Amino acid sequence: MTELFSDYEAQIAAHQKKIEELKQQQSELDRKRKGIEEYNAAVEKICKTYDMEEYELVLSRGDQLAKWLKKFVKVEQPPKFFDSISKLFGANEDEPTEKKKSKSAKKAAGPGKAKPRKKGRKDPKLATGLYVNPHTGEEVRKIKRAPKALLNWCDEHGVTTVRRWHADG
């Protein structure tokens, strides 16, 4: 009978320890949230004091911002804003840029058309499962080989971006 009670006491102690850990994490997040609020207030104060736009402050930190953003390319699950920024400022490393495309590929694709897939070209390595295009809401399931729609997304948006659309993982 005492074993039964001691088992409950051990479980209660373990849960209380977990609760304390979670309270500590919450405290750290609250401290960080306060720091962000203070940072935003400081930015507003600087802008008012020196008659500046926030845009000008961002420009002054451009090199540092670029370094921070480059780190997100290597992250498995980058922040939500990364896709928007990468589209605004250029292609991912596995997407062809305008300079890298040959003239014949540009002519074949035409204005506003996706580049046709070359025969014999290896399909990108994508995990099996469900992929959801955030722009259209279209869902495509890859079982063995990638469906044509998924390959078209890779051509249009780049393999790195499409990998982040994997909904099952």
Long-range contacts (C-beta under 8 A, 24 or more apart in sequence): 73-160, 77-164, 78-164, 83-134, 83-161, 83-164, 86-161, 91-158, 92-158, 92-159, 92-160, 92-161, 93-160, 94-158, 94-159, 94-160, 95-157, 95-158, 95-160, 95-161, 114-152, 114-155, 114-156, 115-155, 117-151, 117-155, 123-151, 124-151, 124-154, 124-159, 124-162, 126-150, 126-154, 126-159, 126-162, 126-163, 126-166, 127-163, 127-166, 127-168, 127-169, 129-166, 129-167, 129-168, 129-169, 130-166, 130-167, 130-168, 131-162, 131-165, 131-166, 131-167, 132-165, 132-167, 133-165, 134-165, 139-167
